[in-house]
């Protein structure tokens, strides 16, 4: 891809992004949404997060994991327990990553 094709591709991506996201940003007043849609949109971020994280936790190289000896499972479980106890996002990330790192360096999972 030469420089002009790269610039054209980036400009096209910017235009598409502005058109699709600008639909919600550009109007001067709030768009009326039905209550059921407004309620459903409240769950969109957690649904997207689960859709990204869940496959990463239970799959390896495109296949379901077959053993409990996987550091990701224990790291995620430790992070969930820590978050329920402390309600602090930064320490949750540190605890989950720490447990996963210890299991990878220790037993070699």
Phi and psi restraints in degrees (value plus and minus 20) as a CYANA .aco file:
   2 UNK   PHI    -105.8   -65.8
   2 UNK   PSI     159.3   199.3
   3 UNK   PHI     -81.6   -41.6
   3 UNK   PSI     -59.6   -19.6
   4 UNK   PHI     -88.0   -48.0
   4 UNK   PSI     -59.8   -19.8
   5 UNK   PHI     -85.7   -45.7
   5 UNK   PSI     -58.0   -18.0
   6 UNK   PHI     -84.1   -44.1
   6 UNK   PSI     -66.5   -26.5
   7 UNK   PHI     -84.1   -44.1
   7 UNK   PSI     -59.7   -19.7
   8 UNK   PHI     -85.5   -45.5
   8 UNK   PSI     -59.6   -19.6
   9 UNK   PHI     -84.2   -44.2
   9 UNK   PSI     -65.4   -25.4
  10 UNK   PHI     -83.2   -43.2
  10 UNK   PSI     -63.4   -23.4
  11 UNK   PHI     -82.8   -42.8
  11 UNK   PSI     -60.6   -20.6
  12 UNK   PHI     -84.0   -44.0
  12 UNK   PSI     -60.3   -20.3
  13 UNK   PHI     -85.8   -45.8
  13 UNK   PSI     -59.4   -19.4
  14 UNK   PHI     -82.9   -42.9
  14 UNK   PSI     -64.2   -24.2
  15 UNK   PHI     -83.1   -43.1
  15 UNK   PSI     -65.3   -25.3
  16 UNK   PHI     -83.3   -43.3
  16 UNK   PSI     -61.5   -21.5
  17 UNK   PHI     -84.4   -44.4
  17 UNK   PSI     -64.0   -24.0
  18 UNK   PHI     -83.3   -43.3
  18 UNK   PSI     -59.9   -19.9
  19 UNK   PHI     -88.1   -48.1
  19 UNK   PSI     -63.8   -23.8
  20 UNK   PHI     -95.7   -55.7
  20 UNK   PSI     -58.6   -18.6
  21 UNK   PHI    -108.4   -68.4
  21 UNK   PSI     -49.1    -9.1
  22 UNK   PHI     -86.5   -46.5
  22 UNK   PSI     -39.6     0.4
  23 UNK   PHI     -76.9   -36.9
  23 UNK   PSI     -53.4   -13.4
  24 UNK   PHI    -112.3   -72.3
  24 UNK   PSI     -41.8    -1.8
  25 UNK   PHI    -114.0   -74.0
  25 UNK   PSI     -58.4   -18.4
  26 UNK   PHI     -92.5   -52.5
  26 UNK   PSI     -52.7   -12.7
  27 UNK   PHI     -81.3   -41.3
  27 UNK   PSI     124.1   164.1
  28 UNK   PHI     -96.7   -56.7
  28 UNK   PSI     -38.9     1.1
  29 UNK   PHI    -146.5  -106.5
  29 UNK   PSI     142.0   182.0
  30 UNK   PHI     -88.9   -48.9
  30 UNK   PSI     115.7   155.7
  31 UNK   PHI     -96.0   -56.0
  31 UNK   PSI     115.1   155.1
  32 UNK   PHI     -91.7   -51.7
  32 UNK   PSI     107.4   147.4
  33 UNK   PHI    -140.4  -100.4
  33 UNK   PSI     122.4   162.4
  34 UNK   PHI     -82.5   -42.5
  34 UNK   PSI     132.4   172.4
  35 UNK   PHI     -79.9   -39.9
  35 UNK   PSI     -57.6   -17.6
  36 UNK   PHI     -84.9   -44.9
  36 UNK   PSI     -55.7   -15.7
  37 UNK   PHI     -92.2   -52.2
  37 UNK   PSI     -62.6   -22.6
  38 UNK   PHI     -80.2   -40.2
  38 UNK   PSI     -61.3   -21.3
  39 UNK   PHI     -86.5   -46.5
  39 UNK   PSI     -61.0   -21.0
  40 UNK   PHI     -86.7   -46.7
  40 UNK   PSI     -55.4   -15.4
  41 UNK   PHI     -88.1   -48.1
  41 UNK   PSI     -39.4     0.6
  42 UNK   PHI     -84.4   -44.4
  42 UNK   PSI     -48.7    -8.7
  43 UNK   PHI    -116.3   -76.3
  43 UNK   PSI     -19.7    20.3
  44 UNK   PHI     -83.5   -43.5
  44 UNK   PSI     -65.3   -25.3
  45 UNK   PHI     -83.0   -43.0
  45 UNK   PSI     -63.0   -23.0
  46 UNK   PHI     -89.4   -49.4
  46 UNK   PSI     -52.8   -12.8
  47 UNK   PHI     -86.0   -46.0
  47 UNK   PSI     -61.6   -21.6
  48 UNK   PHI     -86.8   -46.8
  48 UNK   PSI     -60.4   -20.4
  49 UNK   PHI     -83.2   -43.2
  49 UNK   PSI     -64.0   -24.0
  50 UNK   PHI     -84.4   -44.4
  50 UNK   PSI     -57.3   -17.3
  51 UNK   PHI     -87.0   -47.0
  51 UNK   PSI     -46.1    -6.1
  52 UNK   PHI    -106.6   -66.6
  52 UNK   PSI     -61.7   -21.7
  53 UNK   PHI    -100.5   -60.5
  53 UNK   PSI     -61.6   -21.6
  54 UNK   PHI     -76.4   -36.4
  54 UNK   PSI     -69.6   -29.6
  55 UNK   PHI     -82.7   -42.7
  55 UNK   PSI     -53.3   -13.3
  56 UNK   PHI     -87.0   -47.0
  56 UNK   PSI     -49.5    -9.5
  57 UNK   PHI    -100.0   -60.0
  57 UNK   PSI     -57.5   -17.5
  58 UNK   PHI    -126.3   -86.3
  58 UNK   PSI     -19.2    20.8
  59 UNK   PHI    -146.4  -106.4
  59 UNK   PSI     129.7   169.7
  60 UNK   PHI    -159.7  -119.7
  60 UNK   PSI     102.2   142.2
  61 UNK   PHI      36.1    76.1
  61 UNK   PSI      16.4    56.4
  62 UNK   PHI      60.4   100.4
  62 UNK   PSI     -16.0    24.0
  63 UNK   PHI    -140.9  -100.9
  63 UNK   PSI     127.0   167.0
  64 UNK   PHI     -82.7   -42.7
  64 UNK   PSI     121.9   161.9
  65 UNK   PHI     -88.6   -48.6
  65 UNK   PSI     127.0   167.0
  66 UNK   PHI    -132.4   -92.4
  66 UNK   PSI     -20.8    19.2
  67 UNK   PHI    -153.5  -113.5
  67 UNK   PSI     129.4   169.4
  68 UNK   PHI     -97.9   -57.9
  68 UNK   PSI     -30.2     9.8
  69 UNK   PHI    -100.2   -60.2
  69 UNK   PSI      42.3    82.3
  70 UNK   PHI    -149.6  -109.6
  70 UNK   PSI     100.9   140.9
  71 UNK   PHI     -82.0   -42.0
  71 UNK   PSI     -49.1    -9.1
  72 UNK   PHI     -84.0   -44.0
  72 UNK   PSI     -59.4   -19.4
  73 UNK   PHI     -83.7   -43.7
  73 UNK   PSI     -66.1   -26.1
  74 UNK   PHI     -91.6   -51.6
  74 UNK   PSI     -53.9   -13.9
  75 UNK   PHI     -84.6   -44.6
  75 UNK   PSI     -62.9   -22.9
  76 UNK   PHI     -86.8   -46.8
  76 UNK   PSI     -61.0   -21.0
  77 UNK   PHI     -84.6   -44.6
  77 UNK   PSI     -62.4   -22.4
  78 UNK   PHI     -83.7   -43.7
  78 UNK   PSI     -59.4   -19.4
  79 UNK   PHI     -85.9   -45.9
  79 UNK   PSI     -60.6   -20.6
  80 UNK   PHI     -83.9   -43.9
  80 UNK   PSI     -66.1   -26.1
  81 UNK   PHI     -81.6   -41.6
  81 UNK   PSI     -64.1   -24.1
  82 UNK   PHI     -82.3   -42.3
  82 UNK   PSI     -63.1   -23.1
  83 UNK   PHI     -85.4   -45.4
  83 UNK   PSI     -60.9   -20.9
  84 UNK   PHI     -82.4   -42.4
  84 UNK   PSI     -56.0   -16.0
  85 UNK   PHI     -98.0   -58.0
  85 UNK   PSI     -65.8   -25.8
  86 UNK   PHI    -123.1   -83.1
  86 UNK   PSI     -46.6    -6.6
  87 UNK   PHI      37.6    77.6
  87 UNK   PSI      22.3    62.3
  88 UNK   PHI    -149.4  -109.4
  88 UNK   PSI      98.9   138.9
  89 UNK   PHI     -89.5   -49.5
  89 UNK   PSI     -63.5   -23.5
  90 UNK   PHI     -83.1   -43.1
  90 UNK   PSI     -66.9   -26.9
  91 UNK   PHI     -87.7   -47.7
  91 UNK   PSI     -48.6    -8.6
  92 UNK   PHI     -83.2   -43.2
  92 UNK   PSI     -64.6   -24.6
  93 UNK   PHI     -83.9   -43.9
  93 UNK   PSI     -62.0   -22.0
  94 UNK   PHI     -84.7   -44.7
  94 UNK   PSI     -64.5   -24.5
  95 UNK   PHI     -85.0   -45.0
  95 UNK   PSI     -68.4   -28.4
  96 UNK   PHI     -80.6   -40.6
  96 UNK   PSI     -64.0   -24.0
  97 UNK   PHI     -87.5   -47.5
  97 UNK   PSI     -59.1   -19.1
  98 UNK   PHI     -83.3   -43.3
  98 UNK   PSI     -64.9   -24.9
  99 UNK   PHI     -82.8   -42.8
  99 UNK   PSI     -63.7   -23.7
 100 UNK   PHI     -84.1   -44.1
 100 UNK   PSI     -61.6   -21.6
 101 UNK   PHI     -85.2   -45.2
 101 UNK   PSI     -63.0   -23.0
 102 UNK   PHI     -82.2   -42.2
 102 UNK   PSI     -60.0   -20.0
 103 UNK   PHI     -91.4   -51.4
 103 UNK   PSI     -51.1   -11.1
 104 UNK   PHI     -95.9   -55.9
 104 UNK   PSI     -58.1   -18.1
 105 UNK   PHI    -100.7   -60.7
 105 UNK   PSI     -55.2   -15.2
 106 UNK   PHI     -95.5   -55.5
 106 UNK   PSI    -106.2   -66.2
 107 UNK   PHI     -90.1   -50.1
 107 UNK   PSI     -33.5     6.5
 108 UNK   PHI      60.3   100.3
 108 UNK   PSI       8.4    48.4
